[in-house]
Amino acid sequence: LTDGILSSGLLKKGSRARINQQINKEMRMRAGAENLFRATTNTKVKETVALELSYVNSSLQLLKEELEDLNSNVEVYQTESEAAKAPMIPLGLKETKEADFTAPIQVKTDFICQHYGEDGSLYREEIRELMDLRQAMRTPSRNQTGLDLLMEYYNQLYYLDQRFFPPHRNLGVHFHWYDSLTGVPSCQRALAFEKGSVLFNLGALYTQIGARQDRTTAAGIQRAIDAFQRAAGALNYLKENFSNAPSLDMSGPALCMLVRLMVAQVQECAFESLALGGARDGDASSTSSLRLAQEAARVSARPPRQSMSQPLMKDYVPFSWTSMVQVKVEHFRALSHYFAAKVLIRSTAERKKEKNASVCSLCAKWRSSIALEGKAHLRHAVMRHEEAMRLHGVCKSFRKMDILQDVLAATHKRSLDKYSELDREDDFDPTLEARQKPDIAPPNFAAVRVADIFRRLGPLSVFCGHTRRGPARSVCLPRTEGGLGLTLRGDSPVLVAGVAAGGCAAEAGLREGDYIVSVDGRDCKWAKHAEVVSLLQNRDVKGARVAVVALLSHDAQRPTSRSAKGRGPASFLNWNRKKREGARTHRRPGNTGLRRSHLEPGPVAVTRARTDGTEKRRLETTTLQSSRSFQRPADQKPPASTLTHTVNAQ
């Protein structure tokens, strides 16, 4: 079963990729023909171009119809269970082209060399690992492994954004993605477009996993409910945090429609779970039937048909999806009438024994025979079943779907047989409400732990693409009898918190605010506080060669001027971040003042803190004093050691 589903899915994915490439080719031809038609003044050339445009538009229409038929084929994702169940609607994954990170990061602009002052060729393995991860993300498997792969790449994009995508510069990496339903290509250089497309594929993969579950068992129904809830949560997360999407499938109306569709399918699975529980326990009481009637009425009461009928979505949503929603609305309306009839046609003796308040209040409105009320419900159930079967016959793609036809025929026969047992009929106006409400589950990005591929560049608090740093400096600290005359604070990296005037460190060129990145060629970007102190104390007679960098001020990081074109949005797709112009940012030493978005993983700890007995956080500080920096009385003896440890309140 698994091999058959995977082979069918790969075949469908190959057909989708072929259609997307042909659509891209035809659209480029149409754009060129339209430009020529507007530019030329020759009448014969205009007639020739107009004829060619008609051929291109016809080819595009045929390709879009072929892609619509591919999206309508939902049987590929369904389970092969013997019991007939109504099929669910899954989403197809967005196709993408390969993206080369080597050229902008290492070859053309050599961002690592320009911004971090290191040889970009040393990070070939990290770049290759990133490209392999993106290549694997293009074809995820329909299981938890595929979900973890998409989540891992999405989390890795956070580090990529922080490392190589500063706000004042664009690296020129182009991300090509195709629309999930129409196949129209979109190209953006913004990393936010890549994030949104991956998040869309995460929700689409959840829908495919939910559609293939065996809903004849309680465990399968629960897995389907969980998958559709997570799909709705991922799509709703995308709708709330992205705007101005270049493709229609990631626009606000389309995502709103897809979220409602997933919620409706969650409610449908909840009805099946309740029906399966009653059938398994042999519960045929009026209470069980009344609950089934309520759940069926709720499924049919809130369909996504209204969002599908909007002007923007009417021509975008596949006709088979709209027909499927209409068929299911009529089908569940019929089921609500059928189970309400089962409550009403029970014998009077059994009803007196139950004394059910809900059933008595339901029947008190009409003040007529219980049998007539049940007959009226059954009559409406039969009419709704016939309407569902009529809508099923209208859609051409449904004629090949035997599963849905079997479900409709079986429920229609059951209602018709029950209806033939009664003699009278009456009208009925349904007024039922369901108890259970579906919920959506947003994606949990913290569930997949990700290690920064470019960790060797240093901690994100200092070595970040959003910060401006001065040129790297190398100073030599000679070995003297006195101390160095400097104060070190924190770790990873260690900060020069203070430099004594006239001391050895000041004469060597160290300044307050410098970060120590290496000592005698040893990388100290991730070194702890004690390691750096030990390296400085144990320097040889020639002294210690220390490499340091310093962060520029907040004003120096901001570009001096921007053109009118540069003041526009960086892309059509942006994160909805709250930006406050002119807000003051209070920073401690070691903090770059960057704000962390609620969409990104947690910050990386860059200081080592410890807690004393009073539960107050204190920062470890080491002072390497110089004997020339302090004036002592003549009768006072010098300290036994030039190394002293002090604890300053943070």
ABEGO torsion letter per residue (X at the ends): XAAAAAAAAAAAAAAAAAAAAAAAAAAAAAAAAAAAAAABABAAAAAAAAAAAAAAAAAAAAAAAAAAAAAABAAAABBBBABBBBBBBBBBBBBBBBBBAAAAAAAAAGAAAAAAGBBAAAAAAAAAAAAAAAAAAABBBBBAAAAAAAAAAAAAAAAAAAAABBAABBAGBBBBBBBAAAGBBBBBABAAAAAAAAAAAAAAAAAAAAAABBAABAAAAAAAAAAAAAAAAAAAAAAAABBGBABAAABAAAAAAAAAAAAAAAAAAAAAAAAAAAAAAGBABAAAAAAAAAAAAAAAABBAAAAAABAAAAAABBAAAAAAAAAAAAAAAAAAAAAAAAAAABBAAAAAAAGBAAAAAAAAAAGBBAAAAAAAAAAAAAAAAAAAAAAAAABAAAAABAAAAAAAAAAAAAAAAAAAABABBBBBBBBBBBABBBBBBBBBAAABBBBBAAAAAEBAAABBAABBBBBBBBBBBBBBABBAGBBBBEBOBBBBABBBBGBAAAAAGBBBGBBBABBGGBBAAABBAAAAAAAAAABBAAEBBBBBBBBBBAAAABBABBBAAAABBABABBBBBBBBBGBBBBBBBGBAGBBBBAABBBBBBABBBBBBAAGBBBBBBBBBBBAAABBBBAABBBBABABBBBBBBX
